[in-house]
Amino acid sequence: METALLLGLIHTESSFRADAVSSVGARGLTQIMPETFEWLQGKTGEDLPLDALFEPEVSVRYGALLLRTLLGEFGAAETALAAYHAGRGRVNEWLRDPESSVDGRTLAQIPAPDTRHYVSKVMKAYAKYDEYIRKELHH
């Protein structure tokens, strides 16, 4: 997974605040929900307390794992980001809806305005981080 995409996600999710907590209970730099953290720990075999998400290393590791998993499942970055924000179940519903997806694999449009705005913000931040990283690599 590209570092710039993860940086764009963190920028959008928490503005790089390790102690961030959303109104729905998502925590840390990558704003992982408690139930998602439990699900991901089932994949890693770890048994960490919920407050571990406030540790930058843990939050970034689990946010990267979630994003990698969603990229593997959905392919396109925009679709994976929509699933990061709205959940895999909702995105799968949208993919089955011909008004949202013509091929059942990519979203032609994201029906939820808040998720559409979120994906747009992450992709804009991703483009800026990607440009910065590319410039730095050439110096």
Buried (B, 14 or more C-beta within 10 A) or exposed (E): BBEBBBBBBBBBBBEEEBEBBEEEEBBBBBBBBEEBBEEBBEEEEEEBEEEBBBBBEBBBBBBBBBBEBBBEEBEEBBBBBBBBBBBBEBBEEBBEEEEBBEEEEBBEEBBBEEBBEBBBBBBEBBEEBBEEBEEEEEE
